[in-house]
Amino acid sequence: MPLDVLPALIPSPDISYIQLGPLRIHFYAVFILTGIVLAVVIAARRLQRAGHPRGAVLDVAMWAVPLGIVGARIYHVLTHPGDYFYPGADLLRVLYLWEGGLAIFGAVLLGLVGIIIGTRRAGIPLLLFLDALAPGMLVAQAVGRLGNYFNQELFGPPTTLPWGLQIDPGSPAIPPGTPEGTLFQPLFLYELLWNLLGAAVILIVERIRRLDGHPAAGTGLSLGLYLLWYGFGRAFLEWIRLDPTELLAGGIKANIVTAVIAAVLGVGVIVYAQWRTRRAAAVPAGNEAVHADAE
């Protein structure tokens, strides 16, 4: 069956924003903010089970969220300079967050700075907070990918699969000569599902650890799983991604390099968490800080 007569199961969205009087609300921003709220709520509940006041997460979020958004934008602009810095460019577009262009790796880097500041001020062990945040981060990133759908971003090569994604024929991301009606791999959807599955995996691993008598949070294991899971999945998706991303020397995508670094770092954190757990089991519980962190 020719591509140009295939019905699109995932149609191209007709709008990317709604206009309420003078206020223009972009769906991209709505989904990003919704994801942030979900991450905060999930982390708050998990910290409450660990013995911290539910509102303590807000003391951290007030530092982490603004810095995370700034970091996400800076990373995107630095890895896509051609989109913002060219003769006659409107440099104010660097500030137009609602048009898209928030990179999760930048959010993690500067957001971590905010988390370090916030946890110290709130008296929450850093690893405990990061473990509590890990599954919520994946849920938030899954929700945020819906914003990419409305912006017609994050799609892969042409496909004849029934869930192929329709993209506006005028999109500059579509390679020249592509037949009209071509459908594309919906990478935004694949990452959405991958992230939700990752959140479930983290919760399952934590439950197994509790049943084995080990602390479920506070060792860094959930953080390591998050970094490994997301880094591995993102590296693969970036490898087949069709819409433009910035290349480094040698033609390697910047996001692939960052994703691989995240995955390798995740392995290191998991190894450290396992060492910390074995060390805790080898000494009286009262002498090991990890127990205090997890209670």
Order of alpha helices (4+ residues) and beta strands (2+ residues): beta-beta-alpha-alpha-alpha-alpha-beta-beta-beta-alpha-alpha-alpha-alpha
